[in-house]
Amino acid sequence: MESIDAKCTPLKREYDECFNKWYSEKFLDGKESSDCTALFKTYQKCLRQALKEKGLTKMIDDARPAIGSVFANYNDDNKVEDNE
Amino acid sequence: MRLFEATHVFKHDWETVSLANWRKYPNDQTPHVRHVEILNQDVDPATGILRTERLIMVRQNVPTLIRKIFGGDTSYVLEYSEVDPRKQTMTMQSQNMTFSNLLSVGEYITFTPDPENTKHTLFTQSAQLKASNAL
């Protein structure tokens, strides 16, 4: 499946592959720390840029309360990146 | 406001069903689902719960007139899920972000081992639909 921005597709695929493997072989067995953090960061960097370019960040921020998401809003971008 | 509910038993264990959820897209039955992106994902160190936020983009071929009325053929859904591997529960909550001025659909899904047969998985789904006066 392609990413919303073609530039991010290979990064997304790499992360998805890593995630599926970690999830089935480690997470479900109780090994909770992810193997895929570095891949995730790379994918996210690309994706966030794409979301900004497409003007989707506000729409996503506004929808978070309705679904009970615990994640920080994109307009708190700087805070989120510092925590990494 | 309308409330819809459904339940189903999958004849597979919870671990298999929860993994299948992550591998669901793309598939032939849902060609309208074009993109699924992970916006956020982490494991809460205190509880061991996997938390994920996903953006789902849907586009289908609609007649031009419909597209003009609704203002487009592309819609976005935001989904937040939690997987608790210790308790074997997976919960997902989603909401459409586009066209919500016309129709708002919030869906809540759970996957747990079937209490009557722990080798099977119980799926429950409930959806709340709110139509605006514009419709």
Backbone of each chain as ProteinMPNN parsed JSONL, in Angstrom:
{"seq_chain_A": "MESIDAKCTPLKREYDECFNKWYSEKFLDGKESSDCTALFKTYQKCLRQALKEKGLTKMIDDARPAIGSVFANYNDDNKVEDNE", "coords_chain_A": {"N_chain_A": [[0.856, -1.196, 0.0], [0.536, 2.174, -0.847], [2.004, 5.176, 0.491], [0.464, 8.285, 1.579], [2.059, 10.204, 0.54], [4.193, 9.648, -2.03], [6.942, 9.679, -1.64], [7.281, 8.795, 0.917], [6.618, 6.159, 0.898], [8.512, 3.843, 0.686], [9.663, 4.047, 3.232], [7.514, 3.738, 4.899], [6.777, 1.116, 4.276], [8.98, -0.344, 5.129], [8.865, 0.151, 7.855], [6.326, -0.965, 8.484], [6.771, -3.663, 7.929], [8.708, -4.303, 9.82], [7.274, -3.748, 12.133], [5.106, -5.632, 12.007], [6.51, -8.02, 12.301], [7.786, -7.683, 14.814], [5.499, -7.367, 16.42], [4.153, -9.88, 16.216], [6.156, -11.707, 16.997], [7.386, -10.732, 19.287], [6.024, -8.685, 20.878], [3.475, -9.846, 21.521], [4.366, -11.912, 23.031], [5.089, -10.758, 25.315], [7.352, -9.194, 25.279], [7.958, -6.065, 25.452], [9.361, -3.845, 24.479], [9.991, -1.933, 21.633], [11.482, -2.966, 18.506], [11.65, -1.291, 16.497], [12.029, 1.413, 16.527], [13.866, 3.278, 15.341], [13.315, 3.069, 12.595], [10.724, 3.932, 12.668], [10.967, 6.61, 13.388], [12.174, 7.708, 11.123], [10.258, 7.264, 9.146], [8.156, 8.755, 10.229], [9.149, 11.35, 10.169], [9.144, 11.926, 7.466], [6.405, 11.56, 6.921], [5.109, 13.485, 8.538], [5.918, 15.821, 7.359], [4.645, 15.545, 4.913], [1.965, 15.594, 5.748], [1.752, 18.184, 6.69], [2.194, 19.607, 4.343], [-0.05, 18.868, 2.904], [-1.972, 20.045, 4.365], [-3.337, 18.791, 6.507], [-2.979, 18.649, 9.236], [-4.381, 20.206, 11.147], [-7.003, 19.271, 10.962], [-6.666, 16.673, 11.893], [-5.75, 17.13, 14.53], [-8.07, 18.315, 15.57], [-9.8, 16.177, 15.624], [-8.919, 14.378, 17.497], [-9.884, 14.397, 20.309], [-12.437, 13.215, 20.034], [-11.987, 10.53, 19.64], [-10.657, 9.652, 21.798], [-7.876, 9.748, 21.842], [-4.512, 9.555, 23.076], [-2.415, 10.984, 22.22], [-0.179, 13.736, 21.481], [-1.007, 16.935, 20.099], [-0.416, 18.113, 16.71], [0.124, 20.783, 16.609], [1.594, 21.108, 18.801], [4.013, 20.423, 18.076], [6.844, 20.925, 18.518], [7.231, 20.177, 21.141], [6.683, 17.433, 21.058], [8.759, 16.456, 19.44], [10.998, 17.002, 20.985], [10.707, 15.21, 23.072], [11.468, 12.872, 21.955]], "CA_chain_A": [[0.0, 0.0, 0.0], [1.351, 3.381, -0.951], [1.784, 6.225, 1.477], [-0.212, 9.44, 0.967], [3.09, 10.858, -0.25], [5.002, 8.555, -2.594], [8.297, 9.735, -1.056], [7.303, 8.098, 2.214], [6.186, 4.756, 0.744], [9.488, 2.83, 1.109], [9.878, 4.147, 4.68], [6.328, 3.147, 5.525], [6.816, -0.343, 4.085], [10.009, -0.892, 6.019], [8.357, 0.187, 9.225], [5.218, -1.928, 8.599], [7.345, -5.009, 7.969], [9.356, -4.436, 11.127], [6.218, -3.762, 13.14], [4.382, -6.911, 11.976], [7.408, -9.049, 12.843], [7.914, -7.424, 16.257], [4.206, -7.588, 17.057], [3.82, -11.298, 16.328], [7.204, -12.513, 17.635], [7.875, -10.228, 20.566], [5.031, -7.983, 21.699], [2.452, -10.76, 22.041], [5.019, -12.775, 24.006], [5.39, -9.985, 26.516], [8.57, -8.369, 25.164], [7.225, -4.898, 25.039], [10.06, -2.701, 23.883], [9.962, -2.082, 20.176], [12.732, -3.048, 17.748], [11.468, -0.556, 15.243], [11.986, 2.848, 16.832], [14.624, 4.091, 14.373], [12.557, 3.077, 11.344], [9.535, 4.727, 12.89], [11.345, 8.029, 13.36], [12.433, 8.103, 9.735], [8.948, 7.274, 8.476], [7.376, 9.846, 10.785], [9.691, 12.634, 9.707], [8.633, 12.094, 6.099], [4.953, 11.637, 6.956], [4.677, 14.763, 9.112], [6.141, 16.833, 6.327], [3.577, 15.36, 3.934], [0.693, 16.025, 6.346], [1.775, 19.653, 6.721], [2.041, 20.081, 2.964], [-1.422, 18.627, 2.455], [-2.88, 20.81, 5.21], [-4.196, 17.861, 7.25], [-2.657, 18.556, 10.658], [-5.424, 20.782, 12.003], [-8.14, 18.347, 10.916], [-6.317, 15.545, 12.765], [-5.76, 17.646, 15.907], [-9.457, 18.553, 15.994], [-10.538, 14.907, 15.748], [-8.356, 13.529, 18.562], [-10.742, 14.201, 21.49], [-13.605, 12.355, 19.75], [-11.646, 9.109, 19.646], [-9.946, 9.322, 23.033], [-6.446, 9.564, 21.601], [-3.639, 10.095, 24.12], [-1.247, 11.585, 21.593], [-0.123, 15.198, 21.466], [-1.392, 17.569, 18.842], [0.651, 18.542, 15.823], [0.563, 22.153, 16.857], [2.581, 21.04, 19.884], [5.1, 19.735, 17.359], [8.182, 21.041, 19.111], [7.281, 19.385, 22.388], [6.739, 16.005, 20.727], [10.084, 16.09, 18.914], [11.976, 17.033, 22.079], [10.579, 14.011, 23.903], [12.153, 11.743, 21.313]], "C_chain_A": [[0.883, 1.233, 0.0], [1.053, 4.329, 0.207], [1.059, 7.378, 0.793], [0.773, 10.289, 0.178], [4.052, 9.766, -0.722], [6.414, 8.514, -2.015], [8.389, 8.865, 0.197], [7.021, 6.601, 2.075], [7.249, 3.734, 1.163], [9.722, 2.845, 2.622], [8.723, 3.498, 5.424], [6.392, 1.619, 5.426], [7.832, -0.996, 4.998], [9.498, -0.93, 7.443], [7.268, -0.868, 9.423], [5.742, -3.356, 8.725], [7.951, -5.286, 9.34], [8.297, -4.573, 12.212], [5.509, -5.109, 13.176], [5.207, -8.025, 12.588], [7.512, -8.895, 14.367], [6.625, -7.766, 16.981], [3.949, -9.08, 17.262], [4.872, -12.084, 17.097], [7.583, -12.022, 19.017], [6.758, -9.641, 21.44], [4.027, -8.934, 22.321], [3.035, -11.729, 23.062], [5.457, -12.017, 25.241], [6.669, -9.175, 26.448], [8.134, -7.03, 24.575], [8.043, -3.8, 24.376], [10.31, -2.954, 22.398], [11.353, -2.155, 19.558], [12.78, -1.985, 16.666], [11.53, 0.961, 15.399], [12.689, 3.7, 15.781], [13.866, 4.195, 13.052], [11.329, 3.967, 11.47], [9.855, 6.214, 12.793], [11.529, 8.527, 11.937], [11.127, 8.239, 8.973], [8.148, 8.484, 8.932], [7.843, 11.206, 10.286], [9.122, 12.948, 8.32], [7.132, 12.348, 6.131], [4.482, 12.99, 7.472], [4.845, 15.895, 8.119], [5.002, 16.768, 5.307], [2.24, 15.866, 4.468], [0.602, 17.548, 6.387], [1.503, 20.197, 5.328], [0.613, 19.931, 2.469], [-2.442, 19.342, 3.325], [-3.805, 19.945, 6.059], [-4.013, 17.931, 8.766], [-3.751, 19.124, 11.557], [-6.629, 19.841, 12.091], [-7.896, 17.17, 11.873], [-6.353, 15.977, 14.227], [-7.191, 17.791, 16.424], [-10.203, 17.254, 16.276], [-10.074, 14.063, 16.928], [-9.273, 13.325, 19.756], [-11.876, 13.208, 21.231], [-13.274, 10.873, 19.84], [-10.82, 8.714, 20.87], [-8.458, 9.098, 22.856], [-5.607, 10.22, 22.69], [-2.489, 10.909, 23.534], [-1.368, 13.095, 21.482], [-0.485, 15.741, 20.095], [-0.201, 18.007, 18.019], [1.06, 19.977, 16.088], [1.386, 22.267, 18.129], [3.825, 20.336, 19.368], [6.435, 19.73, 18.088], [8.311, 20.201, 20.363], [7.468, 17.911, 22.059], [8.141, 15.616, 20.287], [11.136, 16.094, 20.011], [11.922, 15.764, 22.902], [11.257, 12.815, 23.277], [13.602, 11.805, 21.728]], "O_chain_A": [[1.852, 1.322, 0.753], [-0.017, 4.277, 0.815], [1.036, 7.452, -0.436], [0.383, 11.01, -0.74], [4.646, 9.054, 0.088], [7.016, 7.445, -1.911], [9.431, 8.282, 0.494], [7.172, 5.855, 3.043], [6.931, 2.826, 1.931], [9.951, 1.798, 3.228], [8.909, 2.811, 6.428], [6.093, 0.919, 6.393], [7.587, -2.06, 5.567], [9.675, -1.92, 8.153], [7.284, -1.589, 10.42], [5.234, -4.153, 9.514], [7.742, -6.343, 9.936], [8.414, -5.414, 13.103], [5.323, -5.678, 14.251], [4.681, -8.876, 13.305], [7.346, -9.863, 15.109], [6.655, -8.388, 18.043], [3.571, -9.501, 18.356], [4.527, -13.042, 17.79], [8.053, -12.805, 19.842], [6.573, -10.047, 22.587], [3.75, -8.846, 23.517], [2.302, -12.304, 23.866], [6.122, -12.573, 26.115], [7.049, -8.534, 27.428], [7.966, -6.889, 23.363], [7.468, -2.901, 23.762], [10.767, -4.019, 21.982], [12.285, -1.495, 20.018], [13.8, -1.794, 16.004], [11.129, 1.7, 14.5], [12.163, 4.736, 15.373], [13.782, 5.271, 12.46], [10.939, 4.658, 10.529], [9.106, 6.981, 12.19], [11.097, 9.625, 11.588], [10.917, 9.209, 8.245], [7.53, 9.166, 8.114], [7.036, 12.095, 10.016], [8.686, 14.064, 8.04], [6.637, 13.246, 5.45], [3.559, 13.581, 6.912], [4.022, 16.809, 8.047], [4.464, 17.794, 4.893], [1.471, 16.49, 3.737], [-0.458, 18.13, 6.156], [0.702, 21.114, 5.144], [0.12, 20.763, 1.708], [-3.642, 19.264, 3.064], [-4.947, 20.331, 6.307], [-4.798, 17.342, 9.508], [-4.018, 18.572, 12.624], [-7.198, 19.645, 13.164], [-8.808, 16.73, 12.573], [-6.918, 15.279, 15.07], [-7.49, 17.438, 17.565], [-11.135, 17.235, 17.08], [-10.766, 13.124, 17.321], [-9.441, 12.188, 20.196], [-12.236, 12.439, 22.122], [-14.155, 10.049, 20.084], [-10.343, 7.583, 20.968], [-7.84, 8.353, 23.616], [-5.941, 11.302, 23.174], [-1.678, 11.463, 24.277], [-2.459, 13.658, 21.403], [-0.29, 15.084, 19.073], [0.885, 18.243, 18.549], [2.201, 20.36, 15.829], [1.824, 23.354, 18.506], [4.584, 19.734, 20.129], [7.07, 18.689, 18.256], [9.35, 19.593, 20.621], [8.282, 17.219, 22.672], [8.662, 14.58, 20.7], [12.066, 15.287, 19.983], [12.95, 15.283, 23.381], [11.587, 11.85, 23.967], [14.398, 10.959, 21.319]]}, "seq_chain_B": "MRLFEATHVFKHDWETVSLANWRKYPNDQTPHVRHVEILNQDVDPATGILRTERLIMVRQNVPTLIRKIFGGDTSYVLEYSEVDPRKQTMTMQSQNMTFSNLLSVGEYITFTPDPENTKHTLFTQSAQLKASNAL", "coords_chain_B": {"N_chain_B": [[-29.733, 10.782, 16.417], [-28.363, 7.648, 15.751], [-27.883, 4.322, 16.837], [-25.893, 1.568, 16.188], [-25.295, -1.881, 16.598], [-23.203, -4.775, 16.69], [-22.193, -8.199, 16.905], [-19.705, -10.769, 16.637], [-18.261, -13.99, 16.248], [-15.004, -14.985, 15.753], [-13.421, -17.837, 14.497], [-10.768, -18.155, 15.454], [-7.788, -17.776, 17.38], [-7.209, -15.118, 19.802], [-4.712, -13.837, 19.512], [-3.998, -14.314, 16.848], [-6.122, -13.058, 15.509], [-5.769, -10.426, 16.352], [-3.328, -9.785, 15.206], [-4.007, -10.085, 12.534], [-5.636, -7.907, 12.205], [-3.768, -5.818, 11.981], [-2.737, -6.392, 9.564], [-4.632, -6.051, 7.735], [-5.16, -4.256, 5.572], [-3.74, -3.612, 2.294], [-6.77, -5.063, 0.833], [-8.787, -7.196, -1.291], [-11.454, -6.824, -0.845], [-11.847, -4.283, 0.007], [-11.335, -1.986, -1.834], [-11.665, 0.705, -1.805], [-10.342, 1.769, 0.326], [-7.591, 3.614, 0.461], [-5.206, 4.609, 1.601], [-3.368, 3.916, 4.537], [-2.047, 5.248, 7.296], [0.345, 5.283, 9.913], [0.108, 7.401, 12.501], [0.923, 7.843, 15.093], [2.56, 5.79, 17.464], [3.103, 3.785, 20.24], [4.374, 1.982, 23.135], [2.941, 1.922, 26.235], [4.928, 2.247, 28.979], [4.166, 1.778, 31.603], [1.876, 0.156, 31.604], [2.165, -1.652, 29.559], [0.637, -1.478, 27.334], [-0.066, -1.266, 23.89], [-0.339, 1.568, 21.986], [-1.968, 3.165, 19.358], [-2.291, 5.433, 16.677], [-4.079, 6.03, 13.772], [-4.31, 7.154, 10.391], [-6.754, 7.017, 8.005], [-7.402, 6.898, 4.628], [-9.953, 7.245, 2.348], [-11.233, 6.612, -0.84], [-13.672, 6.634, -3.317], [-15.183, 5.749, -6.473], [-17.474, 8.021, -7.465], [-20.569, 9.303, -8.782], [-20.402, 12.337, -10.695], [-22.252, 14.29, -9.909], [-22.874, 13.647, -7.261], [-20.382, 14.0, -6.192], [-20.155, 16.726, -6.434], [-22.164, 17.634, -4.73], [-21.325, 16.689, -2.219], [-18.851, 17.752, -2.125], [-16.562, 16.424, -2.8], [-14.66, 13.301, -3.3], [-13.119, 12.066, -1.582], [-12.355, 10.828, 1.589], [-11.439, 11.122, 5.055], [-10.513, 9.245, 7.895], [-10.003, 9.057, 11.365], [-8.321, 6.972, 13.605], [-8.037, 5.472, 16.789], [-6.338, 3.133, 18.761], [-5.987, 0.542, 21.256], [-3.942, -2.025, 22.449], [-3.879, -4.56, 24.698], [-1.708, -6.797, 25.73], [-1.491, -8.4, 27.929], [-3.996, -8.62, 29.149], [-5.312, -9.459, 26.961], [-6.952, -7.814, 25.236], [-8.272, -5.812, 22.629], [-8.985, -2.64, 21.59], [-10.686, -0.375, 19.474], [-11.238, 2.858, 18.253], [-12.956, 4.973, 16.097], [-13.422, 7.801, 13.899], [-15.01, 9.776, 11.446], [-13.419, 12.409, 9.69], [-13.883, 14.046, 7.616], [-16.66, 15.468, 5.853], [-18.079, 15.658, 8.14], [-19.703, 17.66, 8.848], [-21.986, 16.993, 7.661], [-22.571, 14.265, 8.145], [-21.827, 12.356, 10.905], [-19.832, 9.746, 11.916], [-19.133, 7.579, 14.416], [-17.2, 4.94, 15.533], [-16.879, 2.016, 17.533], [-14.885, -0.619, 18.448], [-14.243, -3.897, 19.678], [-11.955, -6.562, 20.432], [-11.765, -9.615, 21.958], [-10.814, -12.627, 23.782], [-13.169, -15.243, 23.219], [-15.479, -15.752, 25.698], [-16.788, -18.174, 25.852], [-15.245, -19.952, 24.511], [-12.012, -20.045, 24.578], [-10.29, -20.31, 22.491], [-11.297, -19.003, 20.457], [-12.341, -15.799, 19.088], [-14.05, -13.006, 20.273], [-15.82, -10.488, 18.686], [-16.901, -7.218, 18.931], [-18.949, -4.548, 17.896], [-19.856, -1.212, 17.753], [-21.693, 1.531, 16.533], [-22.144, 4.994, 16.219], [-24.297, 7.186, 14.692], [-24.601, 10.415, 13.495], [-26.654, 12.672, 11.971], [-26.612, 15.794, 10.348], [-28.725, 18.752, 10.348], [-28.585, 19.679, 7.829], [-28.79, 17.579, 6.103]], "CA_chain_B": [[-28.61, 9.882, 16.608], [-28.695, 6.226, 15.631], [-26.861, 3.447, 17.387], [-25.896, 0.229, 15.605], [-24.404, -2.79, 17.312], [-23.081, -6.11, 16.098], [-21.146, -9.047, 17.481], [-19.353, -11.903, 15.771], [-17.179, -14.813, 16.805], [-14.029, -15.513, 14.788], [-12.928, -19.126, 14.99], [-9.309, -18.105, 15.543], [-7.469, -17.228, 18.702], [-7.109, -13.661, 19.892], [-3.432, -13.332, 18.997], [-4.084, -14.363, 15.394], [-7.066, -12.031, 15.05], [-5.218, -9.081, 16.563], [-2.297, -9.574, 14.177], [-4.715, -9.928, 11.252], [-6.107, -6.53, 12.146], [-2.7, -4.941, 11.509], [-2.374, -6.755, 8.202], [-5.902, -6.089, 7.006], [-5.161, -3.486, 4.318], [-4.891, -3.616, 1.392], [-7.378, -6.34, 0.499], [-9.675, -7.08, -2.451], [-12.829, -6.462, -0.452], [-11.933, -2.858, 0.353], [-10.496, -1.195, -2.738], [-11.851, 2.134, -1.552], [-9.356, 2.201, 1.323], [-6.421, 3.89, -0.373], [-3.989, 4.798, 2.394], [-3.451, 3.772, 5.987], [-0.773, 5.729, 7.828], [0.471, 5.309, 11.376], [0.464, 8.756, 12.918], [1.611, 7.716, 16.376], [2.505, 4.424, 17.988], [4.073, 3.517, 21.305], [3.936, 1.091, 24.199], [2.951, 2.6, 27.528], [5.796, 1.415, 29.828], [3.503, 1.457, 32.871], [0.838, -0.872, 31.449], [2.484, -2.568, 28.462], [-0.39, -1.37, 26.297], [0.325, -0.666, 22.612], [-1.306, 2.59, 21.595], [-1.719, 3.509, 17.957], [-3.199, 6.358, 16.02], [-3.921, 5.824, 12.327], [-5.078, 7.977, 9.463], [-7.226, 6.172, 6.904], [-7.937, 7.722, 3.548], [-10.878, 6.449, 1.547], [-11.738, 7.278, -2.034], [-14.374, 5.733, -4.211], [-15.729, 6.384, -7.67], [-18.859, 8.458, -7.262], [-21.017, 10.149, -9.889], [-19.992, 13.743, -10.589], [-23.247, 15.063, -9.163], [-22.667, 13.347, -5.839], [-19.13, 14.63, -5.794], [-20.4, 18.157, -6.314], [-22.982, 17.868, -3.533], [-20.545, 16.44, -1.013], [-17.607, 18.516, -2.154], [-15.363, 15.604, -3.033], [-14.853, 11.852, -3.223], [-12.062, 11.574, -0.698], [-12.643, 11.092, 3.0], [-10.412, 10.746, 6.025], [-10.973, 8.728, 9.182], [-8.946, 8.946, 12.374], [-8.572, 5.793, 14.449], [-7.147, 5.289, 17.935], [-6.528, 1.78, 19.273], [-5.135, 0.072, 22.351], [-3.839, -3.479, 22.537], [-3.344, -4.982, 25.99], [-1.35, -8.199, 25.506], [-1.63, -9.163, 29.178], [-5.423, -8.918, 29.325], [-5.818, -9.889, 25.65], [-8.048, -7.009, 24.699], [-7.925, -4.805, 21.648], [-10.121, -1.746, 21.381], [-10.427, 0.605, 18.421], [-12.268, 3.875, 18.15], [-12.67, 5.779, 14.914], [-14.338, 8.902, 13.63], [-14.706, 10.435, 10.177], [-13.032, 13.806, 9.851], [-14.433, 14.782, 6.485], [-18.119, 15.402, 5.721], [-18.705, 15.532, 9.466], [-20.752, 18.666, 8.945], [-23.194, 16.358, 7.144], [-22.823, 12.996, 8.832], [-20.713, 11.998, 11.772], [-19.882, 8.323, 12.253], [-18.119, 7.168, 15.386], [-17.3, 3.487, 15.656], [-16.093, 1.442, 18.634], [-14.725, -2.057, 18.176], [-13.379, -4.621, 20.628], [-11.609, -7.97, 20.193], [-11.35, -10.292, 23.194], [-11.074, -14.065, 23.653], [-14.568, -15.601, 23.431], [-15.574, -16.389, 27.017], [-17.296, -19.556, 25.743], [-14.213, -20.806, 23.917], [-10.895, -19.094, 24.519], [-9.523, -20.45, 21.249], [-11.986, -18.154, 19.504], [-12.278, -14.378, 19.428], [-15.314, -12.283, 20.224], [-15.724, -9.158, 18.08], [-18.108, -6.413, 19.128], [-18.855, -3.304, 17.153], [-21.003, -0.329, 17.875], [-21.481, 2.749, 15.764], [-23.081, 6.083, 16.457], [-24.397, 8.03, 13.508], [-25.324, 11.671, 13.732], [-26.829, 13.433, 10.741], [-26.901, 17.197, 10.66], [-29.969, 19.226, 9.745], [-28.333, 19.95, 6.405], [-29.253, 16.428, 5.315]], "C_chain_B": [[-29.066, 8.429, 16.511], [-27.549, 5.403, 16.192], [-26.99, 2.071, 16.74], [-24.92, -0.645, 16.365], [-24.355, -4.136, 16.616], [-22.041, -6.883, 16.877], [-20.91, -10.223, 16.535], [-18.271, -12.7, 16.476], [-16.297, -15.304, 15.668], [-13.473, -16.807, 15.352], [-11.402, -19.198, 14.902], [-8.969, -17.486, 16.887], [-7.189, -15.729, 18.637], [-5.821, -13.127, 19.29], [-3.456, -13.27, 17.471], [-4.975, -13.24, 14.871], [-6.468, -10.638, 15.231], [-4.119, -8.784, 15.548], [-2.949, -9.331, 12.82], [-5.233, -8.506, 11.1], [-5.045, -5.596, 11.586], [-2.366, -5.195, 10.048], [-3.569, -6.675, 7.257], [-5.853, -5.401, 5.647], [-3.821, -3.59, 3.617], [-5.486, -5.015, 1.232], [-8.422, -6.123, -0.589], [-11.069, -6.581, -2.097], [-12.977, -4.975, -0.207], [-11.036, -2.017, -0.536], [-10.602, 0.301, -2.504], [-10.899, 2.664, -0.475], [-8.023, 2.353, 0.616], [-5.132, 3.995, 0.429], [-4.292, 4.566, 3.858], [-2.086, 4.181, 6.528], [-0.797, 5.637, 9.346], [0.932, 6.7, 11.763], [1.269, 8.758, 14.21], [1.513, 6.265, 16.83], [3.543, 4.273, 19.079], [3.507, 2.499, 22.279], [4.036, 1.862, 25.495], [3.778, 1.747, 28.501], [5.124, 0.981, 31.129], [2.549, 0.26, 32.734], [1.169, -1.922, 30.396], [1.502, -2.496, 27.312], [0.18, -0.665, 25.054], [-0.752, 0.32, 22.197], [-0.958, 3.064, 20.203], [-2.766, 4.483, 17.463], [-2.979, 6.19, 14.521], [-4.812, 6.778, 11.548], [-5.468, 7.081, 8.292], [-7.854, 7.063, 5.859], [-8.748, 6.814, 2.62], [-11.281, 7.247, 0.323], [-12.472, 6.274, -2.888], [-14.895, 6.495, -5.415], [-17.169, 6.747, -7.402], [-19.265, 9.308, -8.452], [-20.675, 11.61, -9.625], [-20.958, 14.561, -9.751], [-23.073, 14.885, -7.66], [-21.413, 14.048, -5.339], [-19.336, 16.118, -5.586], [-21.185, 18.464, -5.049], [-22.134, 17.728, -2.272], [-19.231, 17.195, -0.983], [-16.374, 17.664, -2.339], [-15.668, 14.128, -2.939], [-13.834, 11.214, -2.273], [-12.447, 11.837, 0.741], [-11.549, 10.526, 3.885], [-11.069, 10.289, 7.316], [-9.776, 8.693, 10.112], [-9.301, 7.799, 13.309], [-7.559, 5.735, 15.584], [-7.393, 3.896, 18.505], [-5.573, 1.491, 20.422], [-5.135, -1.444, 22.338], [-3.179, -3.817, 23.862], [-2.999, -6.468, 25.887], [-1.518, -9.058, 26.755], [-3.085, -9.558, 29.389], [-6.051, -9.467, 28.043], [-7.085, -9.119, 25.271], [-7.491, -6.024, 23.689], [-9.161, -3.943, 21.463], [-9.731, -0.713, 20.332], [-11.579, 1.59, 18.366], [-11.951, 4.735, 16.936], [-13.781, 6.778, 14.645], [-14.002, 9.482, 12.262], [-14.382, 11.9, 10.442], [-13.617, 14.669, 8.742], [-15.943, 14.532, 6.425], [-18.822, 15.353, 7.073], [-19.736, 16.625, 9.703], [-22.074, 18.091, 8.439], [-23.566, 15.119, 7.955], [-21.587, 12.646, 9.642], [-20.861, 10.53, 12.164], [-18.749, 8.006, 13.209], [-18.292, 5.679, 15.628], [-16.391, 3.001, 16.776], [-16.084, -0.066, 18.461], [-13.892, -2.693, 19.279], [-13.141, -6.047, 20.139], [-11.138, -8.538, 21.527], [-11.514, -11.794, 22.987], [-12.562, -14.331, 23.951], [-14.69, -16.296, 24.78], [-16.067, -17.834, 26.942], [-16.274, -20.507, 25.135], [-12.994, -19.931, 23.675], [-9.996, -19.289, 23.303], [-10.161, -19.614, 20.134], [-11.95, -16.715, 19.988], [-13.643, -13.734, 19.251], [-15.069, -10.874, 19.704], [-17.014, -8.414, 18.384], [-17.891, -5.07, 18.445], [-20.08, -2.471, 17.468], [-20.679, 0.959, 17.145], [-22.571, 3.744, 16.106], [-23.1, 6.963, 15.235], [-25.174, 9.282, 13.875], [-25.417, 12.4, 12.397], [-27.161, 14.858, 11.104], [-28.205, 17.6, 9.975], [-29.819, 19.468, 8.27], [-28.799, 18.801, 5.532], [-30.771, 16.303, 5.433]], "O_chain_B": [[-30.056, 8.042, 17.132], [-26.381, 5.757, 16.033], [-28.068, 1.478, 16.742], [-23.835, -0.196, 16.735], [-25.339, -4.581, 16.026], [-21.117, -6.3, 17.445], [-21.778, -10.611, 15.753], [-17.46, -12.143, 17.216], [-16.771, -15.955, 14.737], [-13.099, -16.879, 16.522], [-10.828, -20.146, 14.364], [-9.774, -16.754, 17.463], [-6.966, -15.161, 17.568], [-5.825, -12.086, 18.632], [-2.993, -12.298, 16.874], [-4.625, -12.557, 13.908], [-6.634, -9.771, 14.374], [-3.995, -7.651, 15.083], [-2.502, -8.481, 12.05], [-5.263, -7.965, 9.995], [-5.356, -4.69, 10.813], [-1.792, -4.342, 9.372], [-3.523, -7.166, 6.13], [-6.43, -5.894, 4.678], [-2.806, -3.652, 4.311], [-4.812, -6.019, 1.46], [-8.889, -5.002, -0.791], [-11.769, -5.998, -2.925], [-14.091, -4.45, -0.209], [-10.083, -1.402, -0.057], [-9.748, 1.073, -2.941], [-10.678, 3.871, -0.379], [-7.398, 1.37, 0.219], [-4.084, 3.523, -0.011], [-5.342, 4.969, 4.36], [-1.083, 3.527, 6.245], [-1.823, 5.879, 9.983], [2.026, 7.124, 11.392], [2.176, 9.57, 14.393], [0.502, 5.599, 16.604], [4.716, 4.588, 18.883], [2.316, 2.191, 22.254], [5.095, 2.398, 25.823], [3.372, 0.63, 28.82], [5.468, -0.058, 31.693], [2.437, -0.553, 33.652], [0.525, -2.97, 30.344], [1.521, -3.341, 26.417], [0.817, 0.383, 25.153], [-1.924, -0.035, 22.069], [0.204, 3.333, 19.899], [-3.95, 4.378, 17.779], [-1.842, 6.204, 14.048], [-5.902, 7.15, 11.982], [-4.61, 6.46, 7.664], [-8.725, 7.879, 6.159], [-8.281, 5.765, 2.178], [-11.631, 8.422, 0.428], [-11.962, 5.186, -3.156], [-15.032, 7.718, -5.386], [-17.995, 5.873, -7.139], [-18.424, 9.961, -9.069], [-20.661, 12.062, -8.48], [-20.543, 15.422, -8.975], [-23.12, 15.848, -6.893], [-21.374, 14.606, -4.243], [-18.761, 16.708, -4.671], [-20.903, 19.45, -4.367], [-22.22, 18.555, -1.365], [-18.573, 17.272, 0.055], [-15.259, 18.113, -2.072], [-16.768, 13.729, -2.555], [-13.716, 9.992, -2.185], [-12.829, 12.956, 1.083], [-10.838, 9.591, 3.518], [-12.053, 10.873, 7.771], [-8.67, 8.342, 9.703], [-10.444, 7.675, 13.75], [-6.363, 5.927, 15.366], [-8.545, 3.515, 18.713], [-4.51, 2.1, 20.547], [-6.186, -2.076, 22.231], [-2.048, -3.406, 24.12], [-3.891, -7.314, 25.95], [-1.667, -10.277, 26.668], [-3.376, -10.694, 29.762], [-7.206, -9.893, 28.053], [-8.139, -9.703, 25.023], [-6.401, -5.476, 23.858], [-10.252, -4.453, 21.209], [-8.596, -0.237, 20.304], [-12.747, 1.205, 18.426], [-10.815, 5.176, 16.761], [-14.915, 6.622, 15.097], [-12.826, 9.663, 11.945], [-14.987, 12.542, 11.3], [-13.818, 15.872, 8.913], [-16.431, 13.504, 6.894], [-20.011, 15.046, 7.15], [-20.541, 16.543, 10.631], [-23.145, 18.618, 8.739], [-24.706, 14.949, 8.386], [-20.464, 12.641, 9.138], [-21.9, 10.124, 12.684], [-17.572, 8.14, 12.876], [-19.398, 5.21, 15.897], [-15.28, 3.501, 16.952], [-17.13, -0.703, 18.345], [-12.936, -2.086, 19.762], [-14.008, -6.657, 19.515], [-10.221, -8.002, 22.148], [-12.272, -12.21, 22.11], [-13.138, -13.704, 24.84], [-14.063, -17.334, 24.99], [-15.807, -18.63, 27.844], [-16.418, -21.726, 25.233], [-12.938, -19.176, 22.704], [-9.049, -18.529, 23.1], [-9.638, -19.531, 19.023], [-11.585, -16.434, 21.13], [-14.299, -13.894, 18.222], [-14.214, -10.154, 20.219], [-18.103, -8.926, 18.122], [-16.782, -4.536, 18.426], [-21.206, -2.969, 17.45], [-19.537, 1.418, 17.14], [-23.742, 3.398, 16.26], [-22.058, 7.437, 14.782], [-26.246, 9.223, 14.476], [-24.403, 12.708, 11.771], [-27.904, 15.11, 12.053], [-28.722, 16.873, 9.126], [-30.803, 19.467, 7.53], [-29.159, 18.999, 4.371], [-31.363, 15.399, 4.845]]}, "name": "protein", "num_of_chains": 2, "seq": "MESIDAKCTPLKREYDECFNKWYSEKFLDGKESSDCTALFKTYQKCLRQALKEKGLTKMIDDARPAIGSVFANYNDDNKVEDNEMRLFEATHVFKHDWETVSLANWRKYPNDQTPHVRHVEILNQDVDPATGILRTERLIMVRQNVPTLIRKIFGGDTSYVLEYSEVDPRKQTMTMQSQNMTFSNLLSVGEYITFTPDPENTKHTLFTQSAQLKASNAL"}
